[in-house]
Amino acid sequence: MLKLVQTINGYLSDYVLILLLVGTGLFFSIRTRFVQLRCFKEGWRRFLSSINLKGGRQESGLSSFQALATAVAAQVGTGNIVGACGAILIGGPGAIFWMWIIAFFGMATIYAEAVLAQETRVKTEDGVVHGGPVFYIKKAFPSGFGSFLAGFFAVAIILALGFMGSMVQSNSIGETCSNALGIPSWVIGAAVTLVAALIFLGGIQRIAAVTEKLVPVMAVLFLLGGFVVLIVRIRYLPETFGMIFRYAFVPNAIIGGSIGYAIKTAISQGVKRGLFSNEAGMGSTPHAHAMANVKKPHDQGVVAMIGLFIDTFVVLTMTALVVISTLYAGNGVLASGTAEGISKTNMAQLAFSSVLGERFGPLFVALCLLFFAFSTILSWNYFGKINVEYLFGKKAVPVYSVIALVFLFLGSVLSNDLVWELADLFNQLMVIPNVLALIALSALVVKAARRD
């Protein structure tokens, strides 16, 4: 099964995904006159002015910051630590360059997603706000084809995030905590599942109340630890950046094989892990941005761009700089390629332990990953819940929650590679209907961007 899923993922990430993600990001960049550059300052201003760690319960929907925190909680997860390490290990340091490229164009894509989520959201008679890709997919294609695409997307996201994605998160939590503390993975998985169950039952308001406090704290904690490592390894930073740019175009020098094969590997790893990290074009974060109470869709669109910027250009880049400066630069253990015993799961722990010590380094990464992954689990479960309700109605939500909790626990004890490959498969399948709808409704996005 692992080989079959890997084969399918190979075609999707090497060809389909590159075309769709880069093409869509470039398309919206041009159509919006590079909104990610033009409105970057405005995005930061709106983001900073909306920060409130005690946003409180809203009459309907969420505050702009709560919506962003819920979206960033989904973005900043294992993809920023384990995913980035996997991309570097397989595609070389140059994979990070391609992650940056995907993220730059992805800022325009995620702007479009947030705008359309706001434009097509609906409010029921009891004041509950509903929104997300299924709503703008059906607006883009009002025929039976639209219903099919919306249903396909809903099924894919339930499997990708509600089930398989949560397995990835708990798998990474279990392995890193086991490495650092010596506690069996299943014990960690059981504890995470129990706490998640208590929060799941509270709905979006409880999730938002947790993420608006957890996201800023976890980001600051991780960045402080990363800065300590970079200060100690500061003389290797020029070499670190040099490796990122050099191996983006000549990766065969470090991962072997022909130049064509090596470049394809570096780019596909950058695209695949970039998607898993920033989620631009995947259709997950629009569920959160649809809930934001803002004056006009553009306002949440520019805030959404800042969320992606923080995810990739700040948090993920910190992981990359720490790993490359310690394990690759200065004749590190991976300077000549792969080394025995190093995997994407323990790679960050080895990097941090080289400076923070063999005891505290792994513990620090395990703690950060626990925060990152747990916040992602909360947001992804909510996104899946919206689509379960769309497909089957409210009565199906408790059943979905129970199944999701079972998958969450199983993730802590199952094979790491198979879990990641299945999550990648359904993540990539989500992109197809989402991107088709974004392109079809691009006029609405352009209109919002030009009324900024």
Disulfide bonds with the S-S distance in Angstrom:
none
